Amino acid sequence: MAQAFSADSRRLVTVGDSTARVWNLEDGRELLSLRGDSERINAVLYLPDERIVTGSDGGTVRLWDARGGAELRCWGGLGTAVRSLALSPDRRTMLAGTQHPTGFVVFDLERGEEVRRVELEGSPGSAECLVFSPDGGGLVVLENSNEPMRLSMFDTADWRPRWSVPGDAECSPPWVCFTSDGAFIRCKQTGPGLRSILRTYDARTGECVGEVERRSSGSASQLLPDGRQVRILNRRLLFTRGEALDEWVELPSSYGCAGWRFAISPDGRWASFAKRESWALLLVDLQTRREVPGPAHRNAVEQLTFSSDGRHLLTASADGTVRVWDRDSGREVRRESLPLDWTHVHVRGGRAFMLLPQNGGMRLSGLLGGVDVELEERCSNDSSTVWSDDMGMLAEKESWYEHRWIRVVDARTGRPLWRKDLAPEDLALCALSRLGRLGIISRRCPPPGDNTVELRLVDLEKDEWLSSVHVSKGNRFLAITPDDKWVVLQREYKTLLLVELESPNRQVRLDVPDFTFAVTCSRDGLLVATGDVAGRVRVWSREGTLLATLEGHAHSVSALAFSEDGAFLASSGGDTVALIWPRSAWTQSSADSEVTMPSASA
């Protein structure tokens, strides 16, 4: 949510949940965890006298000793949420912007006292941003709740408003800053048609004296110790003197996109980038152009798979990269950057590829050294496409006038394999086996079975119905186990149901305490792994026995994968990391114990 450097540029404090964490910039070690709030912390300041200030959703501002971590002071009852903090240039006055009531609270840091509270009449939203003028005589407040927004200027001598002007904020969050001489205020806004607009206001009168439409939204500029201004634009750091470009630095990561906020260390060495949707924070050493930490994902890891020999882990992240990691050391072996629209990336079954249009058809473009495969028949890339669990087979529903059928294609060769005609009562193909021979088709049940559907197992090669099971419409179909013997269903996100295909009356129920988003099965079908919103991974036997609960993620688990030999399990999620667990994690522990030490992480 926010970050701040220490005065000596050796430490960084970050906030993103109910804990503030202090880091050593040279080696990346976490030095302190400041815990006092039960609510999320939104803002943080690192004071020059080795104190830290935090503001939370609970309406509290806390003062901490940055050396030992002791809580020195707590001011409560400021509002429903503290959204922003600001420190005056003379370092004597601190402000806390609140949501309800909308306004800010003034503190005297020398005396450690609250001085006054200023409410903003007719405010469109919370005080999201507080910025002192360079001389400390003025304060600009940006009030915003997506749409509309307002800028207000205050005189810090008596905290009376000078002027207020409305603005536009339809989409991305706006920002505001003073020019280096304090004469003007610049504010990035999102106007009609989602246009990115940079408006310049006279700091004395609030009159808009300039408006520029930008193709890229960019970021607020910041002042460096040598007098230059720095800001992000088009994935570059631009350094300017006045209006002249002095130099620019290509960012070594996809973090230069719009929406990222950054801070510059007091000595001008470090640039720190943060984004509210990500659990990762990026540091760039501006002297060496080095990215810290080095090989690491910068956003949620959404897909993963082991290589066919089990020696490597392939991962795909929302940071726009697909990577290969050495299983035992966690060392990055290879990286591929993806285009901005990478929603058609598939990382499963030991492979990584994109499904792209080509000459009226589709092409599987291999990533990380994989070969390209051109599909011999037309294929789409929409939600109706069903893949086998290892991405080796794909099936699609086609229609022509009143005729409907399913076509199965080998994704490794591009050749079509089988075609199955659909009856009027057939709704959709739900799943496909690894070899593409078996499929699960959902069928409409006649009255009075309006709240149920029939899942029928079909041999697509021989065009034969094999077995069926009736389930409620609320069930979500997940997969056929790799041994083609069981169907995995989900009920209301907490209950998993394993149904044996040859004997549908045989069912195994797995009750998971938290919402479950990720499920995978071992190659032999004897193990099931689940990942939930609390970041826990659980390993179950196919008979429904909980073998182990694996602790290690700080956010929800979104992807799981067993190695082909079942010796390892990989998990990943919103905390930007992938964890690799050895077989001993679930064979040498009881279900009541929690395993917290993975064999390697990426």
C-alpha positions in Angstrom: 0.0 0.0 0.0 2.9 2.4 0.8 6.6 2.6 1.4 9.1 5.1 2.8 12.9 5.3 3.0 14.9 6.1 6.1 16.9 9.4 6.2 20.2 7.6 5.6 18.8 5.5 2.7 19.8 2.3 4.3 16.4 1.0 5.3 12.9 0.8 3.8 9.5 0.5 5.6 6.6 -1.1 3.7 2.9 -1.6 4.6 0.4 -3.8 2.9 -1.6 -5.5 5.6 -1.9 -4.9 9.3 1.9 -5.0 9.8 4.6 -2.5 8.9 7.9 -4.2 8.0 11.4 -2.6 8.0 14.0 -3.9 5.5 17.7 -3.7 5.1 18.3 -2.4 1.5 21.8 -3.9 1.2 20.9 -7.6 1.8 17.1 -7.6 1.7 16.7 -8.9 5.3 13.6 -8.1 7.3 14.7 -6.2 10.4 11.5 -5.4 12.2 7.8 -6.3 12.1 5.6 -3.5 13.7 2.4 -5.1 14.8 -0.3 -3.1 16.6 -3.2 -2.7 14.3 -5.9 -5.3 13.4 -6.9 -3.3 10.4 -5.0 -2.7 7.2 -2.3 0.0 7.3 -2.7 2.4 4.4 0.1 5.0 4.9 3.6 5.2 6.4 6.3 7.8 7.1 9.9 7.2 8.1 10.9 10.2 10.3 14.5 11.5 10.3 14.9 10.9 14.0 14.5 7.1 13.6 10.8 7.0 14.2 8.1 5.5 12.0 4.5 6.6 11.7 1.6 4.4 10.4 -2.0 5.2 9.6 -4.7 2.4 9.4 -8.2 1.6 8.4 -9.1 1.5 12.1 -8.7 5.3 12.3 -5.5 5.2 14.3 -2.0 6.8 13.9 0.8 5.0 15.7 4.4 6.2 16.4 7.1 3.6 16.5 10.8 3.3 17.5 12.5 2.4 14.2 15.5 0.9 16.0 13.8 -1.6 18.4 10.2 -1.7 17.2 8.6 -0.4 20.4 5.3 1.4 20.0 5.8 5.0 21.4 2.4 6.6 20.9 -1.1 5.8 19.5 -3.7 8.4 18.5 -7.1 6.8 18.0 -10.6 8.0 17.0 -9.4 10.0 14.1 -12.0 8.7 11.6 -13.1 5.5 10.0 -9.8 5.3 8.1 -6.5 7.1 7.8 -5.8 7.2 4.1 -2.7 9.3 3.9 0.2 10.9 5.9 2.4 13.9 5.2 5.4 15.6 6.8 6.1 19.3 6.6 9.5 20.4 5.1 10.6 21.6 8.5 9.7 18.1 9.9 7.8 19.6 12.8 4.2 19.1 11.6 2.6 15.8 10.5 -0.8 15.4 8.8 -3.1 12.4 8.7 -5.8 12.4 6.0 -9.1 10.7 7.0 -12.0 9.2 5.1 -14.9 9.8 7.5 -15.1 12.6 8.4 -13.3 13.7 5.3 -10.4 16.0 6.2 -7.1 15.8 8.0 -5.6 15.9 11.5 -2.7 18.2 12.4 0.0 16.9 14.8 2.9 18.7 16.4 5.7 16.1 16.4 8.0 18.0 18.7 5.3 18.0 21.5 3.7 14.7 20.3 0.3 16.3 20.4 -2.8 16.6 18.2 -3.2 20.3 17.3 -6.5 20.5 15.4 -8.8 18.7 13.0 -9.8 20.2 9.6 -13.0 19.0 7.9 -13.5 19.4 4.2 -17.0 20.6 3.5 -18.8 19.0 0.5 -15.9 16.6 -0.1 -16.5 14.0 -2.9 -14.4 11.4 -1.1 -11.5 10.8 1.3 -8.3 12.8 1.6 -6.2 10.5 -0.5 -3.2 12.7 -1.0 -1.6 15.5 1.1 1.3 17.4 -0.3 3.1 20.4 1.3 4.5 23.1 -0.9 8.3 23.3 -1.0 8.4 26.2 1.4 5.8 24.6 3.7 3.4 27.5 3.5 0.8 25.7 1.5 -0.9 22.4 1.4 -2.8 20.8 -1.5 -5.3 18.1 -0.7 -6.5 15.6 -3.3 -10.0 14.3 -2.4 -11.2 11.3 -4.4 -13.6 8.4 -4.4 -13.0 7.4 -8.1 -15.4 10.0 -9.4 -15.5 12.9 -9.0 -12.4 14.4 -7.4 -11.4 17.8 -6.0 -8.2 19.7 -5.3 -8.1 22.1 -2.4 -5.3 24.5 -1.3 -4.8 25.4 2.3 -2.7 28.0 4.1 -0.7 26.2 6.7 -0.4 29.3 9.0 -4.1 29.1 9.9 -5.2 25.9 8.0 -7.9 27.9 6.1 -8.7 27.0 2.5 -7.5 29.3 -0.3 -9.3 27.7 -3.2 -10.9 24.4 -4.4 -11.4 23.1 -8.0 -13.2 20.0 -9.2 -11.4 17.4 -11.4 -11.9 14.2 -13.3 -11.1 10.7 -11.9 -13.0 8.0 -13.8 -10.5 5.2 -13.8 -6.9 5.1 -12.6 -6.0 6.9 -9.4 -4.9 10.5 -9.8 -1.8 12.1 -8.4 -0.7 15.6 -7.5 2.6 17.4 -6.9 4.1 20.9 -6.8 6.7 22.1 -9.3 10.1 22.6 -7.7 9.6 26.4 -7.3 6.2 25.9 -5.7 4.5 28.2 -8.2 2.4 25.6 -9.9 0.6 22.3 -9.1 0.4 19.4 -11.5 -2.3 16.8 -11.3 -2.8 13.7 -13.4 -6.5 12.9 -14.0 -8.5 10.5 -16.1 -11.0 12.4 -18.3 -13.9 11.4 -20.5 -13.1 8.4 -22.7 -10.5 7.3 -20.2 -8.1 9.9 -21.5 -5.1 10.6 -19.4 -4.9 14.3 -18.7 -2.1 16.4 -17.0 -3.5 19.7 -15.7 -1.4 22.5 -14.4 -2.8 24.9 -11.8 -1.6 28.3 -10.5 -0.8 27.5 -6.8 -2.0 31.0 -5.7 -5.4 31.1 -7.5 -6.2 27.5 -8.5 -6.6 28.7 -12.1 -6.0 25.9 -14.7 -3.2 27.3 -16.8 -2.4 24.3 -18.9 -3.8 20.9 -20.0 -1.9 18.2 -21.8 -3.4 14.9 -23.0 -1.0 12.0 -22.6 -0.9 8.7 -24.4 0.6 7.1 -21.3 -0.6 8.1 -17.8 2.8 8.3 -16.3 3.5 9.1 -12.7 4.1 12.0 -10.4 7.6 13.5 -10.6 9.9 13.5 -7.6 12.9 15.7 -6.7 16.4 14.3 -6.5 19.1 15.7 -4.2 21.0 17.0 -7.3 18.0 19.1 -8.3 16.7 16.9 -11.1 13.1 15.7 -11.4 12.4 12.0 -12.0 9.2 10.3 -13.1 8.0 7.1 -14.8 6.8 7.2 -18.4 6.5 4.3 -20.9 8.5 1.9 -18.7 11.3 4.3 -18.4 12.6 6.5 -15.6 13.0 10.0 -17.0 15.5 12.4 -15.4 14.9 16.1 -16.3 16.4 19.5 -15.4 13.6 22.0 -15.9 11.9 20.9 -19.1 15.0 19.4 -20.6 15.6 15.7 -20.6 18.9 14.9 -18.9 18.9 11.0 -19.1 16.5 8.1 -19.0 16.8 4.6 -17.6 15.0 1.5 -19.1 13.3 -0.3 -16.3 14.6 -3.9 -16.0 11.1 -5.2 -15.2 7.5 -4.8 -16.3 6.9 -2.6 -13.3 7.2 0.6 -15.3 3.6 0.3 -16.4 0.9 2.8 -15.3 -0.5 2.3 -11.9 2.8 1.8 -10.1 3.8 4.4 -7.5 7.4 5.0 -6.7 9.7 6.7 -4.1 13.3 7.9 -4.4 15.7 7.4 -1.4 17.1 10.6 0.1 20.5 10.0 -1.3 19.1 9.4 -4.8 20.4 5.9 -5.1 17.3 3.7 -4.8 14.0 3.8 -6.6 11.2 1.8 -4.9 8.1 0.8 -6.9 4.9 -0.5 -5.4 1.4 -1.3 -6.6 -1.7 -2.1 -4.5 -2.7 -5.1 -6.5 0.7 -6.8 -5.9 2.4 -8.3 -2.9 5.8 -7.6 -4.4 7.9 -4.4 -4.2 10.6 -3.6 -6.7 13.9 -1.8 -5.9 16.2 -0.4 -8.6 19.7 0.7 -7.8 20.0 3.8 -9.9 23.8 3.8 -9.8 24.3 0.2 -11.2 20.8 -0.1 -12.8 20.5 -3.3 -10.8 17.1 -4.8 -10.0 16.7 -5.9 -6.3 16.0 -8.7 -5.6 17.3 -10.1 -8.9 15.4 -13.0 -10.4 11.9 -12.8 -8.8 8.3 -12.6 -9.8 6.7 -9.2 -9.2 3.0 -10.2 -9.1 0.7 -13.1 -8.6 2.0 -16.5 -9.9 -1.1 -17.8 -11.6 0.1 -20.9 -13.4 2.9 -23.5 -12.9 4.0 -26.9 -14.0 7.0 -29.2 -13.6 9.1 -30.1 -16.6 8.6 -33.6 -17.9 11.8 -34.8 -16.1 10.8 -33.0 -12.9 14.1 -31.1 -12.6 12.6 -27.6 -13.4 9.6 -25.6 -12.5 7.8 -23.4 -15.1 5.8 -20.4 -13.8 3.6 -17.7 -15.4 2.9 -14.5 -13.5 0.7 -11.5 -13.8 4.0 -9.5 -14.0 4.1 -10.5 -17.7 6.8 -13.1 -17.6 7.1 -16.9 -17.9 10.1 -18.4 -16.2 12.0 -21.6 -15.7 13.5 -22.4 -12.3 15.9 -25.1 -11.1 13.9 -27.3 -8.8 16.6 -27.9 -6.1 18.3 -24.4 -5.9 15.5 -22.1 -6.8 17.8 -20.4 -9.3 16.2 -18.8 -12.4 17.3 -20.6 -15.6 15.3 -18.8 -18.2 12.8 -15.9 -18.6 10.5 -14.8 -21.4 8.7 -11.5 -21.3 5.1 -11.5 -22.7 3.0 -9.0 -24.5 0.6 -6.9 -22.5 -2.3 -9.1 -23.5 -1.1 -12.5 -22.4 -4.4 -14.0 -21.2 -3.9 -16.8 -23.7 -0.8 -18.2 -22.1 -0.9 -21.8 -20.9 1.6 -23.4 -18.5 0.7 -27.0 -17.9 2.0 -30.5 -18.5 5.7 -29.5 -18.6 5.1 -26.9 -21.4 4.5 -23.2 -21.8 2.8 -21.8 -24.9 0.4 -19.1 -26.2 -2.6 -19.8 -28.4 -2.5 -17.2 -31.2 -4.5 -16.5 -34.4 -2.8 -17.3 -37.6 -4.1 -17.3 -41.2 -7.7 -17.8 -40.1 -6.7 -20.6 -37.7 -4.7 -20.9 -34.5 -1.1 -21.5 -33.7 0.3 -22.8 -30.4 3.4 -20.6 -30.0 6.0 -22.4 -27.8 7.6 -20.3 -25.1 10.9 -21.0 -23.3 12.3 -22.9 -26.2 9.1 -24.9 -27.0 8.2 -25.6 -30.6 5.4 -24.0 -32.5 2.4 -26.1 -33.5 -0.1 -25.0 -36.2 -3.6 -26.5 -35.6 -4.8 -28.2 -38.8 -8.5 -27.2 -38.3 -10.0 -23.9 -37.1 -9.8 -23.4 -33.4 -10.9 -20.6 -31.1 -9.5 -19.5 -27.7 -12.7 -18.7 -25.8 -14.3 -20.1 -22.7 -15.9 -23.0 -24.6 -12.5 -24.5 -25.3 -11.8 -27.5 -22.9 -8.3 -28.7 -22.3 -7.0 -31.9 -20.8 -5.3 -31.4 -17.4 -1.8 -31.5 -19.0 -2.8 -29.2 -21.9 -2.0 -32.0 -24.3 -5.5 -32.2 -25.8 -8.2 -29.7 -26.5 -11.8 -30.0 -27.5 -14.3 -27.5 -28.8 -18.0 -27.4 -29.4 -18.9 -26.6 -33.0 -22.3 -25.9 -34.6 -23.8 -25.5 -38.1 -27.4 -24.6 -38.3 -29.1 -27.3 -36.1 -26.1 -29.6 -35.9 -23.7 -29.5 -33.0 -20.6 -31.6 -32.4 -17.4 -31.8 -30.4 -14.0 -32.0 -32.0 -10.9 -33.2 -30.2 -7.5 -32.0 -31.4 -4.0 -33.2 -30.3 -2.3 -29.9 -29.1 1.2 -31.5 -29.5 0.8 -32.2 -33.2 -2.1 -30.0 -34.3 -4.0 -33.0 -35.8 -7.8 -33.5 -35.2 -8.5 -36.9 -33.5 -12.2 -37.5 -33.0 -15.6 -36.0 -33.5 -18.7 -36.6 -31.4 -22.2 -35.4 -32.4 -24.3 -33.8 -29.6 -27.9 -34.4 -28.8 -30.4 -31.6 -28.1 -30.2 -32.4 -24.3 -26.4 -32.2 -24.3 -25.3 -28.9 -22.7 -21.5 -28.8 -22.8 -18.3 -30.7 -22.6 -17.0 -30.3 -19.1 -13.6 -32.1 -19.1 -11.2 -34.1 -21.3 -8.9 -36.9 -20.3 -5.1 -36.7 -20.9 -5.3 -38.9 -24.1 -8.4 -37.1 -25.4 -10.3 -40.3 -25.5 -12.7 -39.8 -22.6 -14.9 -36.7 -22.0 -17.5 -35.6 -19.5 -20.7 -34.1 -21.1 -23.3 -32.4 -19.0 -26.9 -33.2 -20.0 -30.2 -31.5 -19.2 -32.4 -33.6 -16.9 -36.1 -33.8 -17.6 -38.6 -32.6 -15.0 -38.8 -32.8 -12.1 -34.9 -32.8 -12.2 -34.7 -29.0 -12.9 -32.1 -28.4 -10.2 -29.8 -31.3 -11.3 -27.7 -32.1 -14.3 -26.5 -35.4 -15.5 -22.7 -35.9 -16.1 -22.1 -38.6 -18.6 -18.7 -40.2 -19.4 -18.3 -40.8 -23.1 -15.7 -42.7 -25.1 -15.1 -40.0 -27.8 -13.1 -42.4 -30.0 -15.7 -45.2 -30.1 -18.7 -42.8 -29.6 -20.0 -44.8 -26.6 -21.6 -43.8 -23.4 -19.9 -45.4 -20.4 -21.5 -44.2 -17.2 -23.3 -41.2 -15.6 -23.9 -39.4 -12.3 -26.5 -36.8 -11.3 -25.3 -33.7 -9.5 -26.9 -30.4 -8.5 -26.5 -27.4 -10.7 -24.5 -25.6 -8.0 -21.6 -28.0 -8.4 -18.6 -26.8 -10.3 -16.8 -29.3 -12.4 -13.0 -29.4 -11.9 -11.3 -32.3 -13.6 -10.9 -35.9 -14.5 -8.1 -37.4 -12.5 -5.0 -38.3 -14.6 -5.7 -42.0 -14.3 -9.1 -41.4 -15.9 -10.9 -43.1 -13.0 -12.5 -40.2 -11.0 -14.3 -36.9 -11.5 -13.5 -34.0 -9.2 -16.4 -31.7 -8.4 -16.7 -28.6 -6.1 -19.6 -27.6 -4.0 -19.8 -24.0 -2.7 -16.0 -23.5 -2.8 -15.4 -25.5 0.4 -16.4 -29.0 -0.3 -14.8 -31.3 -3.0 -16.5 -34.4 -4.2 -14.6 -37.3 -5.9 -16.9 -39.5 -8.0 -15.7 -42.8 -9.4 -16.6 -43.0 -13.0 -17.1 -46.8 -13.2 -19.2 -46.8 -10.0 -20.8 -43.4 -9.7 -22.4 -44.3 -6.3 -18.9 -44.5 -4.8 -18.1 -40.9 -3.7 -15.4 -39.4 -1.5 -16.0 -36.0 0.2 -13.2 -33.6 1.1 -14.3 -30.8 3.5 -11.9 -27.8 3.4 -12.2 -25.1 6.1 -11.6 -22.2 3.7 -12.6 -21.3 0.2 -10.7 -23.4 -2.3 -9.5 -22.1 -5.6 -6.8 -24.6 -6.7 -7.0 -28.4 -7.0 -4.7 -30.9 -8.6 -4.2 -34.7 -8.6 -1.1 -36.8 -8.7 -0.3 -38.7 -11.9 -1.4 -42.0 -10.4 -4.6 -40.5 -9.1 -3.9 -41.5 -5.5 -3.3 -38.0 -4.1 -5.4 -34.8 -4.2 -3.9 -31.4 -3.3 -6.0 -28.3 -2.5 -5.1 -24.6 -2.1 -7.3 -22.1 -0.3 -7.8 -18.4 0.1 -5.9 -18.4 3.4 -2.7 -19.6 1.7 -2.8 -23.2 3.0 -2.1 -26.2 0.9 -3.6 -29.5 1.9 -2.7 -33.0 0.6 -5.4 -35.7 0.8 -5.5 -39.4 -0.1 -8.0 -40.4 -2.7 -9.9 -42.1 0.1 -10.5 -38.7 1.8 -7.8 -38.8 4.5 -6.1 -35.5 5.2 -2.4 -36.3 5.1 -0.8 -32.8 5.8 -1.5 -29.1 5.9 1.4 -27.1 4.4 1.9 -23.6 5.6 4.1 -21.1 3.7 2.0 -18.7 1.5 1.1 -15.2 2.7 -1.9 -15.0 0.3 -4.4 -17.2 -1.5 -3.1 -20.2 -3.5 -4.2 -20.1 -7.1 -2.1 -22.9 -8.8 -0.9 -26.4 -7.8 1.0 -29.1 -9.7 2.6 -32.5 -8.9 5.7 -33.7 -10.6 5.1 -36.6 -12.9 6.7 -39.1 -10.4 4.7 -37.6 -7.5 7.9 -36.8 -5.6 7.2 -33.0 -5.4 4.3 -30.7 -5.2 4.5 -27.0 -6.3 2.1 -24.3 -5.2 1.8 -20.6 -6.0 -0.5 -17.7 -5.6 -1.1 -14.0 -4.9 2.0 -13.6 -2.7 4.2 -13.7 -5.9 6.2 -16.8 -4.9 6.2 -20.5 -5.8 6.9 -23.1 -3.1 8.2 -26.6 -3.9 7.3 -29.3 -1.3 9.0 -32.7 -1.2 7.0 -36.0 -0.7 8.3 -36.1 2.9 6.1 -33.0 3.7 3.0 -35.2 3.5 4.3 -38.7 4.2 6.2 -37.9 7.5 3.7 -35.6 9.1 0.2 -36.0 10.6 -2.8 -34.2 9.4 -2.9 -32.1 12.6 0.6 -30.8 12.2 1.6 -27.9 9.9 4.7 -28.1 7.7 6.3 -24.7 7.1 9.6 -25.4 5.5 9.5 -25.9 1.7 12.5 -27.4 -0.1 12.9 -24.5 -2.4 11.1 -21.3 -3.4 11.1 -19.2 -6.5 
